[in-house]
Amino acid sequence: MDILGLSTSPSSGGAYALILNEHDGNRRLPIIIGTFEAQAIALELEHIKPPRPMTHDLLRNVIQSFDSFVKYIFINNLKDGTFFAKIIYEFQGEEIEQDARPSDAIALSIRFKAPIYVSPEVLNEAGIVSDDESNPAGKASEKAGVSRQSEPAVPSTSSRAAVSPDDKRKQLEKKLQQAIKNEDYEKAAQLRDEIAKLGN
C-alpha cells in the first residue's frame, strides 16, 4: 500500500483519516488516527525535521542503536471497527513481530522506508473502490465521511509587485524556520508548500 494522504473535517473531533492506496489496484483504505500520529506522519512526509527528536524519531533511533531495522509493517486485522497491525523487525537475521497501532506502525515505516502491507481480508472488508481516477484522494475521503482540507491560499505575486521573488522566498524561509522552532508544524507545512510554489 502507498500513503495517499491525510484528511480531516470539522466534525471529526480532531481526528484524521489516513488514506492508504492499493499499489496495483483501485482500492483505498481510510484509517482514523489521532492528531499526534497524523502530525508524526505528516512531518516525515514533508521532510520537516523538528529541533528535537519526536517519539517516532526516538523509536527509530533506539531500533537502529540495536543494529536492527523495520523490514515491513502489516495491518493484519479489523475487529469492532479497530485496525490492528504488526511491525516486523529484522534483528541478527531473524524476523521479530511487535503488535502496534497502525498509525504508530506507519509513522515508523516512513522513517525506515519500509513497505506497508494489508491483509486481503481487511482490505476486502474496509477497502473502498475508487471510481474516480482523476481525484482518488478526494473520492476516498468523501466515502470515508471526511473532507479534504483546502490548500492554503498563496498570495498572488502580482498583488505584491514591490516584493521580488527572492525577497518573498527569504521571508517565507524565515517564517518556516520560526514555525519549526515554535513546533507549529501545520504552519510549517503550509509555508513549505508556498516556497515550493515559488519554484527555483
VENGIDA-V586662 format. One record per pair of residues at least 24 apart in sequence whose ideal C-beta (glycine too) atoms are under 7 Angstrom apart, sorted by sequence separation. I is the first residue (numbers start at 1). GAP is how many residues later the second one is. If there is no record, write none. Layout:
I_GAP ; I_GAP
This chain:
4_24 ; 71_24 ; 66_25 ; 63_26 ; 169_26 ; 75_27 ; 1_28 ; 169_29 ; 168_30 ; 6_32 ; 73_32 ; 73_33 ; 165_33 ; 6_35 ; 6_36 ; 73_36 ; 70_38 ; 152_38 ; 70_39 ; 154_40 ; 73_41 ; 152_41 ; 3_42 ; 70_42 ; 72_42 ; 69_43 ; 71_43 ; 72_43 ; 73_43 ; 74_43 ; 75_43 ; 76_43 ; 154_43 ; 70_44 ; 75_44 ; 78_44 ; 72_45 ; 77_45 ; 75_47 ; 78_47 ; 60_48 ; 78_48 ; 59_49 ; 56_51 ; 60_51 ; 31_52 ; 56_52 ; 60_52 ; 57_54 ; 56_55 ; 41_65 ; 45_65 ; 37_66 ; 41_66 ; 44_66 ; 37_67 ; 40_67 ; 44_67 ; 34_69 ; 41_69 ; 33_70 ; 37_70 ; 31_71 ; 18_85 ; 18_88 ; 29_89 ; 29_94 ; 20_96 ; 27_96 ; 29_97 ; 20_98 ; 29_98 ; 30_98 ; 28_99 ; 27_100 ; 28_100 ; 27_101 ; 27_102 ; 28_102 ; 26_103 ; 26_104 ; 28_108 ; 30_110 ; 28_112 ; 30_114 ; 1_115 ; 21_115 ; 1_116 ; 1_117 ; 19_118 ; 19_121 ; 19_122 ; 17_124 ; 17_127 ; 17_129 ; 51_129 ; 50_130 ; 51_130 ; 4_132 ; 5_132 ; 48_132 ; 4_133 ; 50_133 ; 7_134 ; 12_134 ; 4_136 ; 9_137 ; 48_137 ; 8_138 ; 9_138 ; 7_139 ; 7_140 ; 48_140 ; 7_141 ; 8_141 ; 48_141 ; 43_142 ; 46_143 ; 48_144 ; 39_146 ; 46_146 ; 42_147
